[in-house]
Amino acid sequence: MVVFWLVLAMNASNYPLHVGNFPGLDTCEKAATEMRRGSASGLKTGTSMAPYSTWACVQANTGKAGDPGPPD
């Protein structure tokens, strides 16, 4: 099964942080959109964390046997 990771980058000097796994790009992008709006992080709806953060979806594997697992 293909896995997409939701990652958070706080600024250009920090490494991205793996936030979650999603079975499809559509569900990952929906979560990223919600996080951008702040609704899932406890902020008021419509509050933006930009330009301090970037939420992105990354394809983590091909869905084939032998693909690496998520980070520990």
N, CA, C and O atoms as a CHARMM CRD file, in Angstrom:
* protein
*
  288
    1    1 MET  N      0.84200  -1.17100   0.00000 PROA 1      0.00000
    2    1 MET  CA     0.00000   0.00000   0.00000 PROA 1      0.00000
    3    1 MET  C      0.89300   1.24200   0.00000 PROA 1      0.00000
    4    1 MET  O      1.85600   1.32900   0.76200 PROA 1      0.00000
    5    2 VAL  N      0.56400   2.18800  -0.85400 PROA 2      0.00000
    6    2 VAL  CA     1.28800   3.45700  -0.89700 PROA 2      0.00000
    7    2 VAL  C      0.96500   4.25400   0.36600 PROA 2      0.00000
    8    2 VAL  O     -0.17700   4.26700   0.82500 PROA 2      0.00000
    9    3 VAL  N      1.96900   4.91100   0.91700 PROA 3      0.00000
   10    3 VAL  CA     1.79700   5.73000   2.11300 PROA 3      0.00000
   11    3 VAL  C      2.29000   7.13900   1.81400 PROA 3      0.00000
   12    3 VAL  O      3.34200   7.32900   1.20300 PROA 3      0.00000
   13    4 PHE  N      1.51600   8.11700   2.25400 PROA 4      0.00000
   14    4 PHE  CA     1.92500   9.51400   2.15600 PROA 4      0.00000
   15    4 PHE  C      2.17300  10.03400   3.55800 PROA 4      0.00000
   16    4 PHE  O      1.39400   9.77300   4.47500 PROA 4      0.00000
   17    5 TRP  N      3.25800  10.76700   3.71800 PROA 5      0.00000
   18    5 TRP  CA     3.58600  11.38000   5.00100 PROA 5      0.00000
   19    5 TRP  C      3.17700  12.84000   4.98000 PROA 5      0.00000
   20    5 TRP  O      3.39000  13.54200   3.99200 PROA 5      0.00000
   21    6 LEU  N      2.59100  13.28700   6.07100 PROA 6      0.00000
   22    6 LEU  CA     2.37600  14.71900   6.28800 PROA 6      0.00000
   23    6 LEU  C      3.58500  15.20600   7.06300 PROA 6      0.00000
   24    6 LEU  O      3.89800  14.68100   8.13200 PROA 6      0.00000
   25    7 VAL  N      4.26300  16.20600   6.53100 PROA 7      0.00000
   26    7 VAL  CA     5.45700  16.74100   7.18800 PROA 7      0.00000
   27    7 VAL  C      5.27900  18.23100   7.46600 PROA 7      0.00000
   28    7 VAL  O      4.56100  18.93500   6.75600 PROA 7      0.00000
   29    8 LEU  N      5.94500  18.68400   8.50700 PROA 8      0.00000
   30    8 LEU  CA     5.90500  20.08000   8.92700 PROA 8      0.00000
   31    8 LEU  C      7.32200  20.61700   8.91300 PROA 8      0.00000
   32    8 LEU  O      8.22600  20.01800   9.49400 PROA 8      0.00000
   33    9 ALA  N      7.51500  21.74100   8.25200 PROA 9      0.00000
   34    9 ALA  CA     8.79000  22.45400   8.28700 PROA 9      0.00000
   35    9 ALA  C      8.51600  23.81800   8.91600 PROA 9      0.00000
   36    9 ALA  O      7.70800  24.59200   8.40200 PROA 9      0.00000
   37   10 MET  N      9.18100  24.10500  10.01300 PROA 10     0.00000
   38   10 MET  CA     8.91700  25.34800  10.73900 PROA 10     0.00000
   39   10 MET  C      9.61200  26.55300  10.12100 PROA 10     0.00000
   40   10 MET  O      9.06400  27.65500  10.13900 PROA 10     0.00000
   41   11 ASN  N     10.79000  26.36600   9.58300 PROA 11     0.00000
   42   11 ASN  CA    11.46600  27.43100   8.84200 PROA 11     0.00000
   43   11 ASN  C     12.59000  26.79900   8.03500 PROA 11     0.00000
   44   11 ASN  O     12.81600  25.59300   8.13300 PROA 11     0.00000
   45   12 ALA  N     13.27800  27.57200   7.26200 PROA 12     0.00000
   46   12 ALA  CA    14.28700  27.03000   6.34500 PROA 12     0.00000
   47   12 ALA  C     15.46400  26.37100   7.05800 PROA 12     0.00000
   48   12 ALA  O     16.15600  25.55000   6.45500 PROA 12     0.00000
   49   13 SER  N     15.70800  26.70400   8.31500 PROA 13     0.00000
   50   13 SER  CA    16.87800  26.15700   8.99400 PROA 13     0.00000
   51   13 SER  C     16.60400  24.84300   9.72700 PROA 13     0.00000
   52   13 SER  O     17.55000  24.19900  10.18200 PROA 13     0.00000
   53   14 ASN  N     15.35300  24.42800   9.85400 PROA 14     0.00000
   54   14 ASN  CA    15.01500  23.20100  10.57100 PROA 14     0.00000
   55   14 ASN  C     14.72400  22.06000   9.60700 PROA 14     0.00000
   56   14 ASN  O     14.29400  22.27400   8.47300 PROA 14     0.00000
   57   15 TYR  N     14.96700  20.84400  10.08400 PROA 15     0.00000
   58   15 TYR  CA    14.61700  19.66600   9.31100 PROA 15     0.00000
   59   15 TYR  C     13.10900  19.45000   9.39400 PROA 15     0.00000
   60   15 TYR  O     12.48900  19.80900  10.39500 PROA 15     0.00000
   61   16 PRO  N     12.51500  18.87100   8.35800 PROA 16     0.00000
   62   16 PRO  CA    11.07300  18.58400   8.39700 PROA 16     0.00000
   63   16 PRO  C     10.74500  17.56900   9.49000 PROA 16     0.00000
   64   16 PRO  O     11.56000  16.70400   9.81300 PROA 16     0.00000
   65   17 LEU  N      9.55800  17.68300  10.04600 PROA 17     0.00000
   66   17 LEU  CA     9.07800  16.78500  11.09500 PROA 17     0.00000
   67   17 LEU  C      7.96000  15.93000  10.52700 PROA 17     0.00000
   68   17 LEU  O      6.98400  16.45700   9.99200 PROA 17     0.00000
   69   18 HSD  N      8.09400  14.60800  10.63900 PROA 18     0.00000
   70   18 HSD  CA     7.05900  13.67300  10.19900 PROA 18     0.00000
   71   18 HSD  C      5.90100  13.76000  11.18500 PROA 18     0.00000
   72   18 HSD  O      6.07900  13.51600  12.37800 PROA 18     0.00000
   73   19 VAL  N      4.70800  14.10800  10.68700 PROA 19     0.00000
   74   19 VAL  CA     3.55500  14.31900  11.55000 PROA 19     0.00000
   75   19 VAL  C      2.57400  13.15000  11.49800 PROA 19     0.00000
   76   19 VAL  O      1.99700  12.78600  12.52200 PROA 19     0.00000
   77   20 GLY  N      2.37800  12.55900  10.32400 PROA 20     0.00000
   78   20 GLY  CA     1.42400  11.46300  10.22900 PROA 20     0.00000
   79   20 GLY  C      1.50900  10.72200   8.92200 PROA 20     0.00000
   80   20 GLY  O      2.13300  11.18000   7.96500 PROA 20     0.00000
   81   21 ASN  N      0.86100   9.54600   8.89500 PROA 21     0.00000
   82   21 ASN  CA     0.79400   8.69800   7.70500 PROA 21     0.00000
   83   21 ASN  C     -0.63000   8.70300   7.17000 PROA 21     0.00000
   84   21 ASN  O     -1.59100   8.71300   7.93900 PROA 21     0.00000
   85   22 PHE  N     -0.75900   8.69500   5.85200 PROA 22     0.00000
   86   22 PHE  CA    -2.06900   8.68600   5.20900 PROA 22     0.00000
   87   22 PHE  C     -2.05800   7.70500   4.05200 PROA 22     0.00000
   88   22 PHE  O     -1.04100   7.55900   3.37500 PROA 22     0.00000
   89   23 PRO  N     -3.20000   7.01400   3.81000 PROA 23     0.00000
   90   23 PRO  CA    -3.26200   6.00500   2.75800 PROA 23     0.00000
   91   23 PRO  C     -3.38400   6.57600   1.35000 PROA 23     0.00000
   92   23 PRO  O     -3.22900   5.84800   0.36900 PROA 23     0.00000
   93   24 GLY  N     -3.65900   7.86500   1.24700 PROA 24     0.00000
   94   24 GLY  CA    -3.79500   8.47200  -0.07500 PROA 24     0.00000
   95   24 GLY  C     -3.44500   9.94400  -0.04500 PROA 24     0.00000
   96   24 GLY  O     -3.46100  10.58600   1.00500 PROA 24     0.00000
   97   25 LEU  N     -3.12700  10.46500  -1.21700 PROA 25     0.00000
   98   25 LEU  CA    -2.75300  11.87200  -1.31200 PROA 25     0.00000
   99   25 LEU  C     -3.92100  12.78200  -0.93600 PROA 25     0.00000
  100   25 LEU  O     -3.71800  13.82600  -0.31600 PROA 25     0.00000
  101   26 ASP  N     -5.13000  12.39900  -1.30300 PROA 26     0.00000
  102   26 ASP  CA    -6.29100  13.24000  -1.00900 PROA 26     0.00000
  103   26 ASP  C     -6.50700  13.41600   0.49000 PROA 26     0.00000
  104   26 ASP  O     -6.80400  14.52200   0.94200 PROA 26     0.00000
  105   27 THR  N     -6.36400  12.34200   1.26800 PROA 27     0.00000
  106   27 THR  CA    -6.55300  12.46100   2.71600 PROA 27     0.00000
  107   27 THR  C     -5.40900  13.23600   3.36500 PROA 27     0.00000
  108   27 THR  O     -5.62400  13.98200   4.32000 PROA 27     0.00000
  109   28 CYS  N     -4.20200  13.06000   2.84800 PROA 28     0.00000
  110   28 CYS  CA    -3.05500  13.80800   3.36800 PROA 28     0.00000
  111   28 CYS  C     -3.22100  15.29800   3.09100 PROA 28     0.00000
  112   28 CYS  O     -2.99800  16.12600   3.97300 PROA 28     0.00000
  113   29 GLU  N     -3.61200  15.63600   1.87100 PROA 29     0.00000
  114   29 GLU  CA    -3.80200  17.04700   1.52100 PROA 29     0.00000
  115   29 GLU  C     -4.92700  17.68600   2.32300 PROA 29     0.00000
  116   29 GLU  O     -4.84700  18.86400   2.67200 PROA 29     0.00000
  117   30 LYS  N     -5.97900  16.91800   2.62000 PROA 30     0.00000
  118   30 LYS  CA    -7.06500  17.44700   3.45700 PROA 30     0.00000
  119   30 LYS  C     -6.54500  17.77800   4.86300 PROA 30     0.00000
  120   30 LYS  O     -6.86800  18.82400   5.42500 PROA 30     0.00000
  121   31 ALA  N     -5.73600  16.87200   5.41700 PROA 31     0.00000
  122   31 ALA  CA    -5.15400  17.12400   6.73800 PROA 31     0.00000
  123   31 ALA  C     -4.21500  18.32400   6.70000 PROA 31     0.00000
  124   31 ALA  O     -4.21400  19.13600   7.62600 PROA 31     0.00000
  125   32 ALA  N     -3.42100  18.44600   5.64700 PROA 32     0.00000
  126   32 ALA  CA    -2.50800  19.58600   5.51500 PROA 32     0.00000
  127   32 ALA  C     -3.28400  20.88700   5.43500 PROA 32     0.00000
  128   32 ALA  O     -2.89000  21.88500   6.03800 PROA 32     0.00000
  129   33 THR  N     -4.38500  20.88400   4.69600 PROA 33     0.00000
  130   33 THR  CA    -5.22300  22.08200   4.58100 PROA 33     0.00000
  131   33 THR  C     -5.80600  22.46300   5.93800 PROA 33     0.00000
  132   33 THR  O     -5.82700  23.64000   6.29900 PROA 33     0.00000
  133   34 GLU  N     -6.27800  21.47200   6.68900 PROA 34     0.00000
  134   34 GLU  CA    -6.81900  21.74700   8.02500 PROA 34     0.00000
  135   34 GLU  C     -5.74500  22.30400   8.94500 PROA 34     0.00000
  136   34 GLU  O     -6.01200  23.21100   9.73400 PROA 34     0.00000
  137   35 MET  N     -4.54600  21.77500   8.85300 PROA 35     0.00000
  138   35 MET  CA    -3.46000  22.27700   9.69000 PROA 35     0.00000
  139   35 MET  C     -3.07600  23.70200   9.29100 PROA 35     0.00000
  140   35 MET  O     -2.78400  24.53000  10.15400 PROA 35     0.00000
  141   36 ARG  N     -3.07600  23.98800   7.99800 PROA 36     0.00000
  142   36 ARG  CA    -2.77800  25.35200   7.55000 PROA 36     0.00000
  143   36 ARG  C     -3.78900  26.33900   8.10400 PROA 36     0.00000
  144   36 ARG  O     -3.44100  27.46600   8.45700 PROA 36     0.00000
  145   37 ARG  N     -5.02700  25.91600   8.17900 PROA 37     0.00000
  146   37 ARG  CA    -6.08500  26.78700   8.71500 PROA 37     0.00000
  147   37 ARG  C     -6.00000  26.91500  10.21900 PROA 37     0.00000
  148   37 ARG  O     -6.53500  27.85800  10.80200 PROA 37     0.00000
  149   38 GLY  N     -5.32400  25.95800  10.85300 PROA 38     0.00000
  150   38 GLY  CA    -5.17100  26.02600  12.29600 PROA 38     0.00000
  151   38 GLY  C     -6.24400  25.31300  13.06400 PROA 38     0.00000
  152   38 GLY  O     -6.17800  25.25700  14.29200 PROA 38     0.00000
  153   39 SER  N     -7.24900  24.75400  12.38100 PROA 39     0.00000
  154   39 SER  CA    -8.36000  24.13900  13.09200 PROA 39     0.00000
  155   39 SER  C     -7.93900  22.90500  13.87300 PROA 39     0.00000
  156   39 SER  O     -8.51800  22.62600  14.92400 PROA 39     0.00000
  157   40 ALA  N     -6.95800  22.16100  13.39900 PROA 40     0.00000
  158   40 ALA  CA    -6.53200  20.94600  14.08000 PROA 40     0.00000
  159   40 ALA  C     -5.46300  21.21500  15.13200 PROA 40     0.00000
  160   40 ALA  O     -5.13900  20.32100  15.91400 PROA 40     0.00000
  161   41 SER  N     -4.91200  22.41800  15.17100 PROA 41     0.00000
  162   41 SER  CA    -3.83600  22.69600  16.11200 PROA 41     0.00000
  163   41 SER  C     -4.29000  23.50600  17.32500 PROA 41     0.00000
  164   41 SER  O     -3.47000  23.95700  18.12500 PROA 41     0.00000
  165   42 GLY  N     -5.60200  23.68500  17.45200 PROA 42     0.00000
  166   42 GLY  CA    -6.11000  24.41600  18.59700 PROA 42     0.00000
  167   42 GLY  C     -6.20300  25.90900  18.36500 PROA 42     0.00000
  168   42 GLY  O     -6.64200  26.63600  19.25600 PROA 42     0.00000
  169   43 LEU  N     -5.80800  26.38900  17.21100 PROA 43     0.00000
  170   43 LEU  CA    -5.92800  27.80600  16.89600 PROA 43     0.00000
  171   43 LEU  C     -7.33800  28.08700  16.38800 PROA 43     0.00000
  172   43 LEU  O     -8.04200  27.17200  15.96100 PROA 43     0.00000
  173   44 LYS  N     -7.73900  29.32800  16.43300 PROA 44     0.00000
  174   44 LYS  CA    -9.03800  29.68400  15.88800 PROA 44     0.00000
  175   44 LYS  C     -9.07000  29.38000  14.40300 PROA 44     0.00000
  176   44 LYS  O     -8.07100  29.55900  13.70700 PROA 44     0.00000
  177   45 THR  N    -10.21200  28.92100  13.91600 PROA 45     0.00000
  178   45 THR  CA   -10.35500  28.63000  12.49500 PROA 45     0.00000
  179   45 THR  C    -10.02700  29.87900  11.69400 PROA 45     0.00000
  180   45 THR  O    -10.48400  30.97700  12.01100 PROA 45     0.00000
  181   46 GLY  N     -9.23900  29.69700  10.66600 PROA 46     0.00000
  182   46 GLY  CA    -8.84000  30.82100   9.82800 PROA 46     0.00000
  183   46 GLY  C     -7.53600  31.46000  10.26200 PROA 46     0.00000
  184   46 GLY  O     -7.00700  32.31800   9.55400 PROA 46     0.00000
  185   47 THR  N     -7.00300  31.06300  11.41200 PROA 47     0.00000
  186   47 THR  CA    -5.72300  31.59600  11.86100 PROA 47     0.00000
  187   47 THR  C     -4.61400  30.91000  11.09600 PROA 47     0.00000
  188   47 THR  O     -4.55300  29.68200  11.05300 PROA 47     0.00000
  189   48 SER  N     -3.75200  31.67600  10.50300 PROA 48     0.00000
  190   48 SER  CA    -2.67900  31.10100   9.70000 PROA 48     0.00000
  191   48 SER  C     -1.37200  31.09900  10.47100 PROA 48     0.00000
  192   48 SER  O     -1.04900  32.06200  11.16700 PROA 48     0.00000
  193   49 MET  N     -0.62200  30.01200  10.34400 PROA 49     0.00000
  194   49 MET  CA     0.70500  29.93100  10.95900 PROA 49     0.00000
  195   49 MET  C      1.77600  30.35900   9.96200 PROA 49     0.00000
  196   49 MET  O      2.95100  30.44200  10.31900 PROA 49     0.00000
  197   50 ALA  N      1.39200  30.62800   8.73200 PROA 50     0.00000
  198   50 ALA  CA     2.34200  31.09800   7.71500 PROA 50     0.00000
  199   50 ALA  C      2.82200  32.48100   8.08900 PROA 50     0.00000
  200   50 ALA  O      2.03600  33.21900   8.68300 PROA 50     0.00000
  201   51 PRO  N      4.01000  32.89000   7.80500 PROA 51     0.00000
  202   51 PRO  CA     5.04900  32.20700   7.02700 PROA 51     0.00000
  203   51 PRO  C      5.96000  31.35100   7.87700 PROA 51     0.00000
  204   51 PRO  O      7.04900  30.98400   7.43500 PROA 51     0.00000
  205   52 TYR  N      5.54000  31.02400   9.08900 PROA 52     0.00000
  206   52 TYR  CA     6.40900  30.30700  10.01800 PROA 52     0.00000
  207   52 TYR  C      6.42400  28.80600   9.82500 PROA 52     0.00000
  208   52 TYR  O      7.30300  28.12400  10.35200 PROA 52     0.00000
  209   53 SER  N      5.46300  28.27800   9.07600 PROA 53     0.00000
  210   53 SER  CA     5.40900  26.83300   8.89600 PROA 53     0.00000
  211   53 SER  C      4.93700  26.47300   7.49300 PROA 53     0.00000
  212   53 SER  O      4.25100  27.24500   6.82400 PROA 53     0.00000
  213   54 THR  N      5.32500  25.28500   7.07700 PROA 54     0.00000
  214   54 THR  CA     4.88800  24.74300   5.80200 PROA 54     0.00000
  215   54 THR  C      4.44900  23.30300   6.02700 PROA 54     0.00000
  216   54 THR  O      5.20900  22.49500   6.56200 PROA 54     0.00000
  217   55 TRP  N      3.22900  22.98200   5.62000 PROA 55     0.00000
  218   55 TRP  CA     2.70900  21.62300   5.69600 PROA 55     0.00000
  219   55 TRP  C      2.76800  21.03300   4.29900 PROA 55     0.00000
  220   55 TRP  O      2.32300  21.66400   3.34100 PROA 55     0.00000
  221   56 ALA  N      3.31100  19.82900   4.17100 PROA 56     0.00000
  222   56 ALA  CA     3.44200  19.21400   2.85100 PROA 56     0.00000
  223   56 ALA  C      3.18200  17.71500   2.93300 PROA 56     0.00000
  224   56 ALA  O      3.41900  17.08300   3.96300 PROA 56     0.00000
  225   57 CYS  N      2.69000  17.15900   1.82800 PROA 57     0.00000
  226   57 CYS  CA     2.49100  15.71700   1.70800 PROA 57     0.00000
  227   57 CYS  C      3.57900  15.15900   0.80300 PROA 57     0.00000
  228   57 CYS  O      3.87200  15.69900  -0.26400 PROA 57     0.00000
  229   58 VAL  N      4.17000  14.05900   1.26400 PROA 58     0.00000
  230   58 VAL  CA     5.27600  13.44100   0.53900 PROA 58     0.00000
  231   58 VAL  C      4.96700  11.95800   0.37000 PROA 58     0.00000
  232   58 VAL  O      4.60900  11.28500   1.33700 PROA 58     0.00000
  233   59 GLN  N      5.10300  11.44300  -0.85600 PROA 59     0.00000
  234   59 GLN  CA     4.91800  10.01000  -1.05300 PROA 59     0.00000
  235   59 GLN  C      6.09400   9.29600  -0.41200 PROA 59     0.00000
  236   59 GLN  O      7.24300   9.52000  -0.79300 PROA 59     0.00000
  237   60 ALA  N      5.81100   8.42500   0.57300 PROA 60     0.00000
  238   60 ALA  CA     6.85700   7.78900   1.36100 PROA 60     0.00000
  239   60 ALA  C      7.36400   6.48500   0.75900 PROA 60     0.00000
  240   60 ALA  O      8.47900   6.05500   1.05600 PROA 60     0.00000
  241   61 ASN  N      6.55800   5.86000  -0.07800 PROA 61     0.00000
  242   61 ASN  CA     6.98500   4.58900  -0.66200 PROA 61     0.00000
  243   61 ASN  C      6.20800   4.33000  -1.94900 PROA 61     0.00000
  244   61 ASN  O      5.37900   5.13800  -2.36800 PROA 61     0.00000
  245   62 THR  N      6.49100   3.20200  -2.55300 PROA 62     0.00000
  246   62 THR  CA     5.84200   2.83600  -3.81600 PROA 62     0.00000
  247   62 THR  C      4.68400   1.87700  -3.61000 PROA 62     0.00000
  248   62 THR  O      3.92200   1.62200  -4.54300 PROA 62     0.00000
  249   63 GLY  N      4.53800   1.34300  -2.41100 PROA 63     0.00000
  250   63 GLY  CA     3.50900   0.34700  -2.12700 PROA 63     0.00000
  251   63 GLY  C      3.96300  -1.06500  -2.45200 PROA 63     0.00000
  252   63 GLY  O      3.15700  -1.99500  -2.42400 PROA 63     0.00000
  253   64 LYS  N      5.23000  -1.23800  -2.75700 PROA 64     0.00000
  254   64 LYS  CA     5.76200  -2.55700  -3.09800 PROA 64     0.00000
  255   64 LYS  C      6.47900  -3.16700  -1.90000 PROA 64     0.00000
  256   64 LYS  O      6.92100  -2.45400  -0.99900 PROA 64     0.00000
  257   65 ALA  N      6.59000  -4.48700  -1.89800 PROA 65     0.00000
  258   65 ALA  CA     7.29800  -5.19700  -0.82800 PROA 65     0.00000
  259   65 ALA  C      8.73600  -4.68600  -0.74700 PROA 65     0.00000
  260   65 ALA  O      9.38100  -4.43900  -1.76500 PROA 65     0.00000
  261   66 GLY  N      9.22300  -4.53300   0.48800 PROA 66     0.00000
  262   66 GLY  CA    10.59800  -4.08900   0.69500 PROA 66     0.00000
  263   66 GLY  C     10.73100  -2.58300   0.87800 PROA 66     0.00000
  264   66 GLY  O     11.82800  -2.09200   1.14300 PROA 66     0.00000
  265   67 ASP  N      9.63100  -1.84000   0.74100 PROA 67     0.00000
  266   67 ASP  CA     9.68100  -0.39700   0.98200 PROA 67     0.00000
  267   67 ASP  C      9.99900  -0.13000   2.45200 PROA 67     0.00000
  268   67 ASP  O      9.62400  -0.92400   3.31500 PROA 67     0.00000
  269   68 PRO  N     10.67700   0.96600   2.75000 PROA 68     0.00000
  270   68 PRO  CA    10.97500   1.28900   4.14600 PROA 68     0.00000
  271   68 PRO  C      9.70500   1.67200   4.90300 PROA 68     0.00000
  272   68 PRO  O      8.74000   2.16200   4.31500 PROA 68     0.00000
  273   69 GLY  N      9.72300   1.44400   6.19300 PROA 69     0.00000
  274   69 GLY  CA     8.61600   1.82400   7.04700 PROA 69     0.00000
  275   69 GLY  C      8.73800   3.26900   7.47800 PROA 69     0.00000
  276   69 GLY  O      9.69300   3.95300   7.11200 PROA 69     0.00000
  277   70 PRO  N      7.76000   3.74400   8.26800 PROA 70     0.00000
  278   70 PRO  CA     7.82300   5.12200   8.75400 PROA 70     0.00000
  279   70 PRO  C      8.95500   5.30000   9.76500 PROA 70     0.00000
  280   70 PRO  O      9.43800   4.32400  10.33900 PROA 70     0.00000
  281   71 PRO  N      9.37100   6.53400   9.97900 PROA 71     0.00000
  282   71 PRO  CA    10.44700   6.76900  10.96400 PROA 71     0.00000
  283   71 PRO  C      9.98000   6.42000  12.37100 PROA 71     0.00000
  284   71 PRO  O      8.78700   6.47000  12.67000 PROA 71     0.00000
  285   72 ASP  N     10.92400   6.07000  13.22500 PROA 72     0.00000
  286   72 ASP  CA    10.60900   5.73800  14.61600 PROA 72     0.00000
  287   72 ASP  C     10.35800   6.97400  15.42400 PROA 72     0.00000
  288   72 ASP  O     10.07800   6.88300  16.61900 PROA 72     0.00000
